Amino acid sequence: MLRKKKTLSIRFYTVLLLMPFLIAIFILVAFLRSNFNTIEQKSNYILEKTVPDVIATQNIQQKLQDLQRSIEIIRFSNDFTFADEAYNSSRLLNISSFYPYKDEIKTFKERIAKFYKDRMDFYALRRGLFIKVNKVNEIGNDVDFYQELRLMPMTLYERKNDELILKTFKANYKEIKRYCVQDEIDKEALSSCSVLLSAYEDLKVKIDKLYAKKELFEESYLQLNHDLKEFSILLSGKHNYSLVKDIFEIEDTVEEVQHMVRAAVIIAVIMVIAEIFLIHFLIISPIYKIAKEIREFRRTKLPPKKLMSWHIEEIQDICSLLNPLFKDVSEVYSESFELQKQNQDLKSLALLDDLTQLLNRRALNLLIREKPFARKNMAVCMLDIDYFKCLNDSMGHIEGDRVLHRIAIVLKEKVAGSDLIYRYGGEEFCIILFDVKQEDVLKIAKRLCKEIESLNLINKGICDKPVTISAGTSLIAKDDKSDTIIDLIHQADSALYRAKNSGRNCAVSYEEVLKL
Ligand SMILES: Nc1nc2c(ncn2[C@@H]2O[C@H](COP(=O)(O)OP(=O)(O)OP(=O)(O)O)[C@@H](O)[C@H]2O)c(=O)[nH]1
């Protein structure tokens, strides 16, 4: 019947409980691994690609700034040496270090080269122009007022400045001419002046060309500068964006991992709670119930009525073993109980006197052995039937037995239920009285003598006189707790002896014996 119920092994439940854990841990580890791999890959990508790109871009930007500085030097410097150096540094720039922007930088280099050429053309043109101006200066070396022209700075190559120089040059030329004519300076000098005059006309035309050219290279300077700046911003934005994008992607992955770990912790807590309930329901609760049934069985000695049945195979096995065991032990219990009862009966029988059904001498000996010392307010009364031998002899033993039986009944009736009455031997009785007052002991003994006499049982052996008893009493001394029951019996016995000697059918106390 037990086996019919579907049960599964505890190993199965263990695997069943552990499986979700293992699967969850496996999934979690796989997820974390893949995400950590992603993070690692992205970090590596940032370290190996994005960061070098950003560093490379910074280098490129640094070089772009150098290029800007170069074109500024080319643009503003009036010193050819500086302009040449600036141009050469841009020209010697290694394009391969600008990967992947080689093409753009190549174009910039070409544009700078063109810009430099335009600037140099402008210089050359202007220098040619001012060589002529200087010639006038040389002519005017001897003319004091001409010093003003010589002081005109070459650096101010603004059109208005250059035009001012030319204007001054023309005015000076006229002055020189007038001076030459007036002061009749040599004709060679005058012809030089005339050359200069035609040169002036030529310069006037050239200055227009010069500033048209200047405008061109200024424009190309502005454009180049603008383009370099734009390109630098573009590079910086592009790589910063890529870096920020990578970092955001890593942040997203980390957030995903956090969510997953949080979810895993919540699921683990729920699973642990569920599994605690399952373990409680499947294992702990059955074990408690089995323990309860065993306790109940020990108390009642009856096997459980309802057979236990559980889902766990091992517990079910224990139950299926326990049930017959309960039955067997129960049977043993009941047999043992029967034996105990029989033993008790036998014990009782062994301690009872067959004839009188009073406690026998063995019972008294047992009491003396177990509790040898007399208790407070304990007394002993020894009783003996008078002339019993005569009764036996005259009326027979059967009649003697009948008398013994009748006297035993009376004693049982007249003595308190808490007192113990023993058939001490033959026709002698010993009564142990508990919680009795000193003054009452002798009274009780005397009363018993009277009760027996009043039975009026005839003793033909003594001329049909009624059967009487003699009694001797003793009680524990007030201040002496060391008295034993045996002492009391002996004392009562000697009092009994005194009673017999005093004529029988009377009661004598041990105190009286002592007084004599
Ligand atoms: N019928 C019968 N007689 C018993 C039993 N036990 C002892 N007796 C007899 O009791 C008598 C006791 O006699 P004794 O000891 O001389 O005492 P007594 O004749 O009573 O004399 P006193 O005690 O001195 O008065 C004996 O004859 C015993 O055989 C018993 O169980 N049944």
The ligand as an SDF file (V2000), in Angstrom:
LIG
                    3D

 32 34  0  0  0  0  0  0  0  0999 V2000
   -4.4050  -24.2720   63.1610 N   0  0  0  0  0  0  0  0  0  0  0  0
   -3.2440  -23.6840   63.0630 C   0  0  0  0  0  0  0  0  0  0  0  0
   -2.4240  -23.7120   64.0690 N   0  0  0  0  0  0  0  0  0  0  0  0
   -1.2250  -23.1300   64.0520 C   0  0  0  0  0  0  0  0  0  0  0  0
   -0.8350  -22.4560   62.8860 C   0  0  0  0  0  0  0  0  0  0  0  0
    0.4140  -21.9170   63.1050 N   0  0  0  0  0  0  0  0  0  0  0  0
    0.7720  -22.3000   64.3680 C   0  0  0  0  0  0  0  0  0  0  0  0
   -0.2320  -23.0090   64.9510 N   0  0  0  0  0  0  0  0  0  0  0  0
   -0.2260  -23.5490   66.2170 C   0  0  0  0  0  0  0  0  0  0  0  0
   -0.2580  -22.5420   67.2140 O   0  0  0  0  0  0  0  0  0  0  0  0
    0.2180  -23.1090   68.4080 C   0  0  0  0  0  0  0  0  0  0  0  0
    1.0060  -22.1560   69.1660 C   0  0  0  0  0  0  0  0  0  0  0  0
    1.1980  -22.6510   70.4320 O   0  0  0  0  0  0  0  0  0  0  0  0
    2.0640  -21.9660   71.4720 P   0  0  0  0  0  0  0  0  0  0  0  0
    3.2520  -21.3580   70.8560 O   0  0  0  0  0  0  0  0  0  0  0  0
    2.3880  -22.9070   72.5040 O   0  0  0  0  0  0  0  0  0  0  0  0
    1.1840  -20.8690   72.1130 O   0  0  0  0  0  0  0  0  0  0  0  0
   -0.2300  -20.9600   72.8780 P   0  0  0  0  0  0  0  0  0  0  0  0
   -0.7100  -22.2820   72.8740 O   0  0  0  0  0  0  0  0  0  0  0  0
   -1.1080  -19.9870   72.0820 O   0  0  0  0  0  0  0  0  0  0  0  0
    0.1060  -20.3830   74.2070 O   0  0  0  0  0  0  0  0  0  0  0  0
    0.2470  -18.9150   74.6190 P   0  0  0  0  0  0  0  0  0  0  0  0
    0.7520  -18.1830   73.3670 O   0  0  0  0  0  0  0  0  0  0  0  0
    1.2840  -18.9260   75.6240 O   0  0  0  0  0  0  0  0  0  0  0  0
   -1.0160  -18.4230   75.0160 O   0  0  0  0  0  0  0  0  0  0  0  0
    0.9930  -24.3300   67.9780 C   0  0  0  0  0  0  0  0  0  0  0  0
    0.3300  -25.5220   68.4380 O   0  0  0  0  0  0  0  0  0  0  0  0
    1.0170  -24.2940   66.4930 C   0  0  0  0  0  0  0  0  0  0  0  0
    0.9290  -25.6070   65.9100 O   0  0  0  0  0  0  0  0  0  0  0  0
   -1.6770  -22.3750   61.7880 C   0  0  0  0  0  0  0  0  0  0  0  0
   -1.4080  -21.8290   60.7650 O   0  0  0  0  0  0  0  0  0  0  0  0
   -2.8830  -23.0340   61.9400 N   0  0  0  0  0  0  0  0  0  0  0  0
  1  2  1  0
  2  3  2  0
  2 32  1  0
  3  4  1  0
  4  5  2  0
  4  8  1  0
  5  6  1  0
  5 30  1  0
  6  7  2  0
  7  8  1  0
  8  9  1  0
  9 10  1  0
  9 28  1  0
 10 11  1  0
 11 12  1  0
 11 26  1  0
 12 13  1  0
 13 14  1  0
 14 15  2  0
 14 16  1  0
 14 17  1  0
 17 18  1  0
 18 19  2  0
 18 20  1  0
 18 21  1  0
 21 22  1  0
 22 23  2  0
 22 24  1  0
 22 25  1  0
 26 27  1  0
 26 28  1  0
 28 29  1  0
 30 31  2  0
 30 32  1  0
M  END
$$$$
